[in-house]
Structure formats: C-alpha cells, structure tokens
C-alpha cells in the first residue's frame, strides 16, 4: 500500500464519515421554531410532570397494604427526607 492509499484509508475516509454525521445532525436543527423563553406567554396545554392527583394511588393492590397500615403516622410522608 502506498503512502497516498494509507492516508486515504486512515485519514480521509474517517474524516468524511465524521463530517457526514456532523452535517446530518446539525442541519435539521436549523429549521425548528424559536424556543420558549421566560417571560413569553405559554401558548400550549399544561404539562404534567407527576401523576394526576385524582389518579395517584389506589391502583396497586398487593401485600404492601398490610405493612403500610400497621406503620401509618399522623403527618405527611415521603419527600426529599426519605421518610416514607
């Protein structure tokens, strides 16, 4: 294999593949709409990041109910403290 063939195989072809992937990933992003910025009015429906309050709980009937009923307390449980 000559020096030109070696450079072509080990440098030019991998560089062409990397550039092809760069073009394929960067060009479609230029056609998107402008993103939401703080202070602009929100023109879309609400986004839920947690279960709906009416549907949270009650869907799960397993042996955990017997353990949970014996160890219930008067205050709110869960949260960042980890007191479940």
N, C-alpha and C positions, 0 to 999 in steps of 0.2 A: 504494500500500500504506500502510495507516495505521500508527501507532506500535504499536498493540496487535498487529497482524499481524506486524510486523517483530520485536518481542520474542518472539512465539510461535515464529516460524520460526528465528530466530538464537540464541535462548537456551533456551526451554522444551523444544523438541523435542530438541536435542542433549543437554541435561541429562537428559531422560527416557531417552534411549538409553544414556548413560553409567551411570545408576543401574540400568537393566535388566541391563547387563553385570556390574555390581558384584554385584547380587543373584544372578545366575546362577553367578558364580564363587565367592562366599563361602558360600552356603547349603549346597551339597553337602559341604563340608569339615567341617561340624559333626557329621556322622553317622559319622565314622570312629572306629575303635577307638583306644585310647590307644597312643602310640608307645613304642618300646623306649627305656629309659633305662639308663645304665650302672649295673651292679650287679644288675640283674634277670636271672633265668635266661633263657637263649636257648632258646625252645621250637620252633624251626624247623630245617629241614635246613641243611647247610653251604652257604655262598655262595662260589662260585669267582670271583675277580676276575682270574684268569690262566688260561692253558691247563692242562689236567690234565697232570701231569708225565710220565705214560706216553704221552701223545699229542703232546707238544711236539716238533716237529722230525720229520724223516723223511717228511713229506707233500709235499715240494717237490723235484721233480727237474728242475732247469733248469741253465743254464750256470754258475750261481754255484758249483757244487761244485768245478769245476776251479780257480777262483780261490781259493776258501776252503782247499783242500787244500794249495796252494803256500805260503800265508801263515799257516799254523797255528803257534801258540806253545804253550808248556807250561802257562801259567797260565789262570785263568778269564777269560773275555772278556765284554764288554757292561757293563751297569750305568750308573750315573749319570756315570761318567767319559767315556763315549763311546768307549772303546777297543774297537771291535768287531773 
